[in-house]
Structure formats: structure tokens, C-alpha cells
Amino acid sequence: MILYAVIMETIDAEKDAEVLDVHKAYLAKYIEEGKIFAKGPFTDHSGGLMIYNTASEEEARELVENDPVIKEKSRKYTIKEWRSTIEI
């Protein structure tokens, strides 16, 4: 199974705190739709990781680029195609 791992690095902590609730609400829709396999913050507060279960990298990238933390430039991201060895 091909998934898309997204590392989001916080670059503006103050702005990030302001948009955090909107960011969580945005993600909730895609969790419900099954397009987000896993998500969570790094324990050092430097950002977070999300694993997208989408049909293509383009779809995952579109979801990421419409995330409020990216649109508000409080985080930057790196996306990598990732192959899960766990069957779901």
C-alpha cells in the first residue's frame, strides 16, 4: 500500500497557535473520509507528522496545501511517498 508521509515543521509558533483549532477541524473531515491514516505532533513541539491515504501524491499535496497551517505560513512541509508493510 502506498501512502504519503507529510512532515510539517513549525516556522512561526505564535501564528501556529492561532490557527491550531482551524487546522484540527480541517483534518477531522479527512480523517472521517479515511484520507488520513495517522497524525500527531512531535513531542519536541517542532511540528507534526501526517500519513495520507490518498489515490495520488497530487491529491495528498492538494490537501496539505489547503491546510490552514500551510496557507497561513505557520508551518512548512515535506511530502514523501511511503510504502506501509502493515496490511490495513
N, C-alpha and C positions, 0 to 999 in steps of 0.2 A: 504494500500500500504506500503510495506517495503522498506525503503531507508537506506542509510548508511551515518551517520554523521561523518565527519572527522575533528577533531580539530588539527591544525598544530601550534605548538609552536616554535617561533624563538629561536634558541640557538646560532647562530652566525650571528649577524646583518650585519656585513661587507660582509661576503660571501653571505648572503641572498640578499643583494642589487645587488651584481654582477650577480646573476642568475635570478633575478626577471623577466626580459623580456623573457627569455627562459621558465620560469615557466608559464607565462601568455600565451605564444604561445602554449605550451604543452596542457594547459587546454582548449584552444579555440577549438581544434579538438573534444574533448569530450563534450563540450557544444553544438557544432553543431550536434553531433550524438545523443544528448539527454541523455547522460550518466551522466551529471552534472546538477542537478536540481537547485542549488543555490550555490553561492560562494561569498566570500568577506573578507576583512581584519577586524580585531578588531580595534576599534578606539584608543586603547592604544598602538598600534604598536607591540603587543606581538605575533602576528601570524594571523591566519585566520581560517575560517570555510568553509567547502565544504559539500554539500549534494549530494551524488552519487545515481543515479537511475540505478542500475545495476542488473543483474539477480541473483547475489550471493555476499556474503561478500568476497569470494575469488577473484572475478573479481574486486570489488572495491579496495581491498587490492593490487592487482597487479597494478592497475592504480596509486594508491598512491605511491607504492614503486618504480615506474618508473618515478615519478615526479622529475624534476631536483633539487628541493629544498631538497628532501629526499636523492637522490643519492649523492648530494654534501654535505650532512650533515649540512645544514644551518638551518634545522628545524627537529623536531621530531613530531610524530603523535600518536593520539589515535583514534581508529575507534569504533563506536557504531552502532548497528542495531537500527533503529528508525522507528516508525510507524507514518506516517502522517495521521492526521484526516481530512485533506482537500483533496477533490477529485480533481484530475487533469486529 
